[in-house]
Amino acid sequence: MKNRTAISGTWLLALVLIVAAFLGGAKLRAIQNSPQSLGTSVQANAILKLAPEWSPAPLESGPDTAGEDRELVSTIVKMLRAHYVEPITSEKETSLARGAVRGMLDSLNDPDSRFLDPTERKLLDNVGSGRFQGIGAVMALREEKVGNLDVTKLVVVAPMPGSPAEKAGVQPGDSITYIDGKWIVTHDPFKEADLEKLANAVRNKEVDELTYQKTYEAAYKKLKDGISIMDALESLTAKTSGEVAIRLDRAGELKPVEVKARCGSTEVDPVRSSSLKPGIAYIRISQFSARAVKEFVSELRRAQAMYAKGLILDLRGNPGGLMDAATEIAGKITGGGIMANIETNAGRRVLRSPRGTPLKAPVAVLVDSGTASVSELVAGTLRERDNAVIVGSKTFGDGMVQTPLLLKDGSAAVLTTGKMLTAKGFDFNGKGIQPDNVVKQTKIDSQLNEAVKILQAKIGKA
């Protein structure tokens, strides 16, 4: 009788787990295949990676080599018109076409290549000009291998100066895991190592089935109550009022960090400057834009007029911006020439800035894990071309280039079109740039103080 009861219990447990697995898989597929996961979130698309490195360009027409594929799409549209239960209006056709484009770009498995409808494109322009909503942080999706798991993490590139994120204590490199108590679905929880180990322990009769069942049910509940990454981004970037509770994984912290940010609108001034010790000018660039170029040139001239003998260029928390702006600013320091190399499917392209008078003063560049994209390029090129000393912590490691291709209806396809390398060809994508002087940041700004000491020593020798 005891044996029969045990067998009956085992079958019941198996049935429960099969049902849970089916429901859990259905929930995971629903999240992965939802419109949000394909990039339909307006705010999320606009703020995912600040702004593409290249200015928008019109889409060039080329030879049509995809006749069969074009016919496939056309056939599906005809079938919908003829057989779908509701009329296919012109507005619905536009929606279908945009959905098909989103699906094509999503199939690239590249979160930085995405489709923007006219409204999304306008929001992207706003972000590129320094106008943010929500918590005011630039974020990116980072694919990582954790054991046997493929995990897509929502990582903070940088909280913008004066933003709710900065005020709440969000830091570059933080991984956002929960929003308002809801887990962001970054992977399949049923494939986590602990659950698989527990399953093996049950098979080896080292653990009872009830313990495994409770753990499995907890994983199912975590998934059932979770939200997609794009829904999470929407929550973080759409609100202009209210509060959002965020749980973060932070390097060096054993426990998750809990913060609350009051959402609002943030206007970022791309350039700030001041005079530090006598003879040392300080210029901080928060974002590379056309406005940043004008303001940087103005501040650099003022520093030269005041006979500055050294320059600290602060690129900490700068998530990037326009390539043209970055190379022009770097050229004002180096005196022009080769600023970057871009690797594309057509070969390597060399970027140069106009020749001019180089800055005749030593330069120190401040960086941290929020220094990303063209900011990393500027730091690396200044070290190679101007012997600038890089101070701080390792940069983010985003060397991929995105270009928005403009479509006739006002929408745009943002595509990854290349990889940026420094003037001498250093590839920093995925690994970042290591400072010459690694300095851990403190409340008294130890990184800035170190840069001042380095420049004072150089000025003294000169």
Salt bridges, closest charged atoms under 4 A:
GLU53 OE2 - LYS49 NZ 3.34
ASP64 OD2 - ARG70 NE 3.11
GLU93 OE2 - ARG81 NH2 2.73
ASP117 OD2 - ARG102 NH2 3.76
GLU120 OE1 - ARG102 NH2 3.52
GLU144 OE1 - LYS153 NZ 3.20
ASP150 OD1 - LYS145 NZ 2.88
ASP174 OD2 - ARG250 NH2 2.78
GLU192 OE2 - HIS187 NE2 2.86
GLU192 OE2 - LYS222 NZ 3.55
ASP225 OD2 - LYS221 NZ 2.77
ASP225 OD1 - LYS224 NZ 3.35
GLU243 OE2 - ARG262 NH2 3.73
GLU258 OE2 - ARG247 NE 2.85
ASP269 OD1 - ARG291 NH2 3.32
GLU295 OE2 - ARG291 NE 2.71
GLU299 OE2 - ARG302 NH2 2.69
ASP314 OD2 - ARG316 NH2 2.91
GLU343 OE2 - ARG348 NH2 2.90
ASP398 OD2 - LYS49 NZ 2.84
ASP409 OD2 - ARG98 NH2 2.89
ASP427 OD2 - LYS419 NZ 3.07
ASP436 OD1 - ARG383 NH1 3.11
ASP445 OD1 - ARG316 NH1 2.83
